């Protein structure tokens, strides 16, 4: 039971080739590209409207120097958004439920924000480790605490995304299995459970969108602290 419950998070392999690479490419393949026509279809129009609003919200707290990161943040948002939503389809593999992948995204981008701040404003970056007006006796303790909290940031980013998606997938799996089992024994209860499953699926769609947005938003806030 435990193996079958968590087997959905194992990367599938075909002929010795990990198929996780396909799941990493699919969000880009399915994402519609805008055409050169004056009038586009509704899907492309909605896509452009969403990207424009997302870019506006992300760049709002950043100064002009941070606007150089707009393309990177939008591309990351598209990848996370597509991966999270594709993972809700039956018989699919969600690459963003893998902590290793999320760490591979969070650590380099977090490190890039730190390096940008260390190169352009080293005194300002070091000043975050020690709040102004700190008593002398508390200076060593606060420096250690702030340093630990600084290095925990990428881990928190990755764990937050992994935990939220994994918990949602497990709930959907458990409720759907229970609905299928009770269908022959208690049809009325199975119908109510199926309605609950539908509501939970809609909630997971919202969670998939929100978690992708939160991941990129926190990276933009980390960038704002260092530029």
HUKA-V884298 format. One record per residue. N is the residue number from 1. RES is the residue in three letters. SS is DSSP state (~ for helix, > for strand, _ for the rest). BURIAL is 1 if it has 24 or more other C-alpha atoms within 12 Angstrom, else 0. Layout:
# HUKA-V884298
n=N res=RES ss=SS burial=BURIAL
n=N res=RES ss=SS burial=BURIAL
This chain:
# HUKA-V884298
n=1 res=UNK ss=_ burial=0
n=2 res=UNK ss=~ burial=0
n=3 res=UNK ss=~ burial=0
n=4 res=UNK ss=~ burial=0
n=5 res=UNK ss=~ burial=0
n=6 res=UNK ss=~ burial=0
n=7 res=UNK ss=~ burial=0
n=8 res=UNK ss=~ burial=1
n=9 res=UNK ss=~ burial=1
n=10 res=UNK ss=_ burial=0
n=11 res=UNK ss=_ burial=1
n=12 res=UNK ss=_ burial=0
n=13 res=UNK ss=> burial=0
n=14 res=UNK ss=> burial=0
n=15 res=UNK ss=_ burial=0
n=16 res=UNK ss=_ burial=0
n=17 res=UNK ss=> burial=0
n=18 res=UNK ss=> burial=0
n=19 res=UNK ss=_ burial=0
n=20 res=UNK ss=~ burial=1
n=21 res=UNK ss=~ burial=0
n=22 res=UNK ss=~ burial=0
n=23 res=UNK ss=~ burial=1
n=24 res=UNK ss=~ burial=1
n=25 res=UNK ss=~ burial=0
n=26 res=UNK ss=~ burial=1
n=27 res=UNK ss=~ burial=1
n=28 res=UNK ss=~ burial=0
n=29 res=UNK ss=~ burial=0
n=30 res=UNK ss=~ burial=0
n=31 res=UNK ss=_ burial=0
n=32 res=UNK ss=_ burial=0
n=33 res=UNK ss=_ burial=0
n=34 res=UNK ss=_ burial=0
n=35 res=UNK ss=_ burial=0
n=36 res=UNK ss=_ burial=0
n=37 res=UNK ss=_ burial=0
n=38 res=UNK ss=_ burial=0
n=39 res=UNK ss=_ burial=0
n=40 res=UNK ss=_ burial=0
n=41 res=UNK ss=_ burial=0
n=42 res=UNK ss=~ burial=0
n=43 res=UNK ss=~ burial=0
n=44 res=UNK ss=~ burial=0
n=45 res=UNK ss=~ burial=0
n=46 res=UNK ss=~ burial=0
n=47 res=UNK ss=~ burial=0
n=48 res=UNK ss=~ burial=0
n=49 res=UNK ss=~ burial=0
n=50 res=UNK ss=~ burial=0
n=51 res=UNK ss=~ burial=1
n=52 res=UNK ss=~ burial=0
n=53 res=UNK ss=~ burial=0
n=54 res=UNK ss=~ burial=1
n=55 res=UNK ss=~ burial=1
n=56 res=UNK ss=~ burial=0
n=57 res=UNK ss=~ burial=0
n=58 res=UNK ss=~ burial=1
n=59 res=UNK ss=~ burial=1
n=60 res=UNK ss=_ burial=0
n=61 res=UNK ss=_ burial=0
n=62 res=UNK ss=_ burial=1
n=63 res=UNK ss=_ burial=0
n=64 res=UNK ss=~ burial=0
n=65 res=UNK ss=~ burial=0
n=66 res=UNK ss=~ burial=1
n=67 res=UNK ss=~ burial=0
n=68 res=UNK ss=~ burial=0
n=69 res=UNK ss=~ burial=1
n=70 res=UNK ss=~ burial=1
n=71 res=UNK ss=~ burial=0
n=72 res=UNK ss=~ burial=0
n=73 res=UNK ss=~ burial=1
n=74 res=UNK ss=~ burial=1
n=75 res=UNK ss=~ burial=0
n=76 res=UNK ss=~ burial=1
n=77 res=UNK ss=~ burial=1
n=78 res=UNK ss=~ burial=1
n=79 res=UNK ss=~ burial=1
n=80 res=UNK ss=~ burial=1
n=81 res=UNK ss=~ burial=1
n=82 res=UNK ss=~ burial=1
n=83 res=UNK ss=~ burial=1
n=84 res=UNK ss=~ burial=1
n=85 res=UNK ss=~ burial=1
n=86 res=UNK ss=~ burial=1
n=87 res=UNK ss=_ burial=1
n=88 res=UNK ss=_ burial=1
n=89 res=UNK ss=_ burial=0
n=90 res=UNK ss=_ burial=0
n=91 res=UNK ss=_ burial=0
n=92 res=UNK ss=_ burial=1
n=93 res=UNK ss=_ burial=1
n=94 res=UNK ss=_ burial=1
n=95 res=UNK ss=~ burial=1
n=96 res=UNK ss=~ burial=1
n=97 res=UNK ss=~ burial=1
n=98 res=UNK ss=_ burial=1
n=99 res=UNK ss=~ burial=1
n=100 res=UNK ss=~ burial=0
n=101 res=UNK ss=~ burial=1
n=102 res=UNK ss=~ burial=1
n=103 res=UNK ss=~ burial=1
n=104 res=UNK ss=~ burial=0
n=105 res=UNK ss=~ burial=1
n=106 res=UNK ss=~ burial=1
n=107 res=UNK ss=~ burial=1
n=108 res=UNK ss=~ burial=0
n=109 res=UNK ss=~ burial=1
n=110 res=UNK ss=~ burial=1
n=111 res=UNK ss=~ burial=1
n=112 res=UNK ss=~ burial=0
n=113 res=UNK ss=~ burial=1
n=114 res=UNK ss=~ burial=1
n=115 res=UNK ss=~ burial=0
n=116 res=UNK ss=~ burial=1
n=117 res=UNK ss=~ burial=1
n=118 res=UNK ss=~ burial=0
n=119 res=UNK ss=~ burial=0
n=120 res=UNK ss=~ burial=0
n=121 res=UNK ss=_ burial=0
n=122 res=UNK ss=~ burial=0
n=123 res=UNK ss=~ burial=0
n=124 res=UNK ss=~ burial=0
n=125 res=UNK ss=~ burial=1
n=126 res=UNK ss=~ burial=0
n=127 res=UNK ss=~ burial=0
n=128 res=UNK ss=_ burial=1
n=129 res=UNK ss=_ burial=1
n=130 res=UNK ss=_ burial=0
n=131 res=UNK ss=_ burial=0
n=132 res=UNK ss=_ burial=0
n=133 res=UNK ss=_ burial=0
n=134 res=UNK ss=_ burial=0
n=135 res=UNK ss=_ burial=0
n=136 res=UNK ss=~ burial=0
n=137 res=UNK ss=~ burial=0
n=138 res=UNK ss=~ burial=0
n=139 res=UNK ss=~ burial=0
n=140 res=UNK ss=~ burial=0
n=141 res=UNK ss=~ burial=0
n=142 res=UNK ss=~ burial=0
n=143 res=UNK ss=~ burial=0
n=144 res=UNK ss=~ burial=0
n=145 res=UNK ss=~ burial=0
n=146 res=UNK ss=~ burial=0
n=147 res=UNK ss=~ burial=0
n=148 res=UNK ss=~ burial=0
n=149 res=UNK ss=~ burial=0
n=150 res=UNK ss=~ burial=1
n=151 res=UNK ss=~ burial=0
n=152 res=UNK ss=~ burial=0
n=153 res=UNK ss=~ burial=1
n=154 res=UNK ss=~ burial=1
n=155 res=UNK ss=~ burial=1
n=156 res=UNK ss=~ burial=1
n=157 res=UNK ss=~ burial=1
n=158 res=UNK ss=~ burial=1
n=159 res=UNK ss=~ burial=1
n=160 res=UNK ss=~ burial=1
n=161 res=UNK ss=~ burial=1
n=162 res=UNK ss=~ burial=1
n=163 res=UNK ss=~ burial=0
n=164 res=UNK ss=~ burial=1
n=165 res=UNK ss=~ burial=1
n=166 res=UNK ss=~ burial=1
n=167 res=UNK ss=~ burial=0
n=168 res=UNK ss=~ burial=1
n=169 res=UNK ss=~ burial=1
n=170 res=UNK ss=~ burial=1
n=171 res=UNK ss=~ burial=1
n=172 res=UNK ss=~ burial=1
n=173 res=UNK ss=~ burial=1
n=174 res=UNK ss=~ burial=1
n=175 res=UNK ss=~ burial=1
n=176 res=UNK ss=~ burial=1
n=177 res=UNK ss=~ burial=0
n=178 res=UNK ss=~ burial=1
n=179 res=UNK ss=~ burial=1
n=180 res=UNK ss=~ burial=0
n=181 res=UNK ss=~ burial=0
n=182 res=UNK ss=~ burial=0
n=183 res=UNK ss=~ burial=0
n=184 res=UNK ss=~ burial=0
n=185 res=UNK ss=~ burial=0
n=186 res=UNK ss=_ burial=0
n=187 res=UNK ss=~ burial=0
n=188 res=UNK ss=~ burial=0
n=189 res=UNK ss=~ burial=0
n=190 res=UNK ss=~ burial=0
n=191 res=UNK ss=~ burial=0
n=192 res=UNK ss=~ burial=0
n=193 res=UNK ss=~ burial=1
n=194 res=UNK ss=~ burial=1
n=195 res=UNK ss=~ burial=0
n=196 res=UNK ss=~ burial=0
n=197 res=UNK ss=~ burial=1
n=198 res=UNK ss=~ burial=0
n=199 res=UNK ss=~ burial=0
n=200 res=UNK ss=~ burial=1
n=201 res=UNK ss=~ burial=1
n=202 res=UNK ss=~ burial=0
n=203 res=UNK ss=~ burial=0
n=204 res=UNK ss=~ burial=1
n=205 res=UNK ss=~ burial=1
n=206 res=UNK ss=~ burial=0
n=207 res=UNK ss=~ burial=1
n=208 res=UNK ss=~ burial=1
n=209 res=UNK ss=~ burial=1
n=210 res=UNK ss=~ burial=1
n=211 res=UNK ss=~ burial=1
n=212 res=UNK ss=~ burial=1
n=213 res=UNK ss=~ burial=1
n=214 res=UNK ss=~ burial=1
n=215 res=UNK ss=~ burial=1
n=216 res=UNK ss=~ burial=1
n=217 res=UNK ss=~ burial=1
n=218 res=UNK ss=~ burial=1
n=219 res=UNK ss=~ burial=1
n=220 res=UNK ss=~ burial=1
n=221 res=UNK ss=~ burial=1
n=222 res=UNK ss=~ burial=1
n=223 res=UNK ss=~ burial=1
n=224 res=UNK ss=~ burial=1
n=225 res=UNK ss=~ burial=1
n=226 res=UNK ss=~ burial=1
n=227 res=UNK ss=_ burial=1
